[in-house]
């Protein structure tokens, strides 16, 4: 699925991807994209951030709500660090700046399609509440439940915390977390794992997430 409102670029993307053997559906608006995605259930979504009836970030947020296993590659000329980090934290698996090289676009598309969806959290399919190691999560609402209070989690915070809980008390390396939670085998230029862990620690208000020196992180028993 290509979500791009510029007709010339949308046609170009269709030709590039179609020539590589991919079947492509194009949408040029937020409303059109969400309707098409619900109907088609694409393997990968290439998403522009500037659309005539809203923001690409709104499409991403809605996707993470109703189909959290979606793979989204953001393709945008908005290349500020805050924008890149924001969409990666919001659930995108990759970010590619405009203008782009055709070969790199195809390489990233093929790599993302091969990578298992990082948001398919097994615990979310079993029960609404995940309780482990003194931590309680409302999986349906993606909220922490702490002393009766509910604290919202971002998409990445939720996936990261559930992954750490499922692996507890085994430590997880930063490289492993990047691959399994962010869906990438390389650091996209920021310390996203450490930043996300810091936010989770502040929300948990305890020392449940331990730093394992020279390794990564784990949930304390």
N, C-alpha and C positions, 0 to 999 in steps of 0.2 A: 504494500500500500504506500503510495506517495501522496503526502499532504503538502501541496505547494500551489499557491494562488497565481504565480507567474506562468502564463500558458507556455511560453517558449521554453522555460526551464523544465516545466512539467513534462513537455514532449521529449526534451532531451533525456531526462531521467528515464522515461518510458523506453526510449530507444536503447539506452545503455544497458538497462536491466533486462529488457526483452531480448536483446542480442546475446546476453549471457544465459538465456534459457529460463528466465524468471517470468512468471505471469504477473502483470502489473495492473493495479486499479488506482486511479487518480481521483483525489478530492481537493477542492480549492477553498473550502471554508471549514470552520469548526463544526458547524451542524452537519455538513455533508460528510466530513471525516468520521464523526462518531456514528452516524447512521450506516456508513459503508463498512466500518470496522465491525459493527455488530452483525452485519449480514455476511461478511466475507471471512472474518477471523484470520487475518493474515499472519504469516510466519514472522514478518518483520515490517515495521512501519517507519518510513523515512519522513520526518516531521520538520517543517519550517516553523519558526516561532512567531512570524508576523503574518497574520491572516486577516482578511477583510472584516470578519465579524467577531474577532476575538484574538486571544493569544494561543500560541502553540502550547504554552505551559498549562492552559486550561484543558486542552485535549489530553495532555499527559496525565494531569491530575484525575480526570474523569476515567481514563483508561485504568489507572492504578486502583480505582475504586471498583469498577465492574469487571475488569479482566486483568488482575495483577500480574499474570504471567506473560503479558505482552512484552515483546522486544521492540524498543523504540530507539532509533538512531536519529538524533537531532542534526539537521543540516541547516546551518544558519550563518548569516554574516554578523550576527551579534556575538562577538567572540570574547567579550570581557570575562575575566576569571570568575566573577560572581555569577554570571549567566551560565557558564559551563558547569561550575560546581552545583548551581541550583538545579539544573535539569538532571544531572547525574544523581544528586541526592533525591530528586523527585521521582526517580524510577527509570530514567533513560539508561540504556546499556552502552551508549557511545555518543560522541559529539564530533562532527566534522565541519570545518569552517568552509564557507563560500569565499572565493571560488575554490573549486576542488579539482583534483586530478582524477580522471575517469578510472584509472587503474586502482587508485587508492580507495575510491568509493566501492568498487566491486570487491576488492579485497576485504574491506570492512563488512560489507553486506554478507559475503560468504562466511566470514569468520563468525559473525553474530548468529547466523542461521545454524551453524554447526554447534554453537555453544548452548548447553542446556539452559532453559529459562531459570534464572536465579531466584525467582520469586515463588517457585512451586514448593512452598513450605509444607511438609507432611503434617506437621502438628495442626495446621489450619484446617485440614480436612477431617480431623478426628473429633475435635471437640471445640466448643466455643471458647472455653477458658483453658489456658495453659498455665499450670501451676507447678513450679519446679524451683528448687534451691531458694525457697523463700520469696520467689518472684511470681506475681500473678499478672497475666495478660488476657484481656478480652480480645480474642483473635478476630472476631467478627467486626468489632468497632476499631480495632488497632489502638487500644488504649491500655496503659498501665493502670493497675488498680493498687493503690498504695494507701493503707489505713482508711479505706472507704472512699478515698478521693480518686477521680479518674483523670489521667494525664495523657493527652493525645500523643501519638508517636507518628513521626514522618514515615514514609514508605521505607526508606533505607534503615531508619532506626528499628522499625518493626522486624524487617528481614534479618538484620544483623543480630538483634537480641534473640530471636527465635533460633537462629543458626547456632549461636553460642550456647543456648540452653540445650539444644538437641545434642551438642557435642560434649557438654559438661560431664565430668570435670577435665576432660582432655583439652589442652591448649590448642589454639588455632593460630597459624602464622598469618602475618599481614598479607603475604602473597596469596594464601589460600582464601582469605576473606575477600580480597579484591576479585578473585576469580569467581567465587561462589555467590557473593552478595552483590557485587557490582557488575559481574559478568565480563570482567576484563582481566587479561593476563599481564597488563602493564599499568603502572601508575600514571593516571591521566594528568600529571603535573602538579598535584596537590596531595597533602597528607590527609586524604578523605577518611581513611580508616580511623586515624587517631582523633580527628575532629568529631566524627560520629560517636566514637566511644566516649569522648568527653561530654557530649550532649546527653548520652544515655546515663552516664554516671550522675550528672546533675539532676536528671529526672528521677532516677532510682533513689537518690539521697542516701546511698549506702556504699559499701565497698565490695559489692558482689562481683564486679568486673575487675579481675586482677590482671596486672601487667606481668607477663612472664618474660624476664629479661632475655634479650637476643632472640626471642621467638615471636611473641605476639600477645594474645589475650586469652583469658578463660573465665568461666563463671566459677566463683568459689562455692564449694559444697556447703 
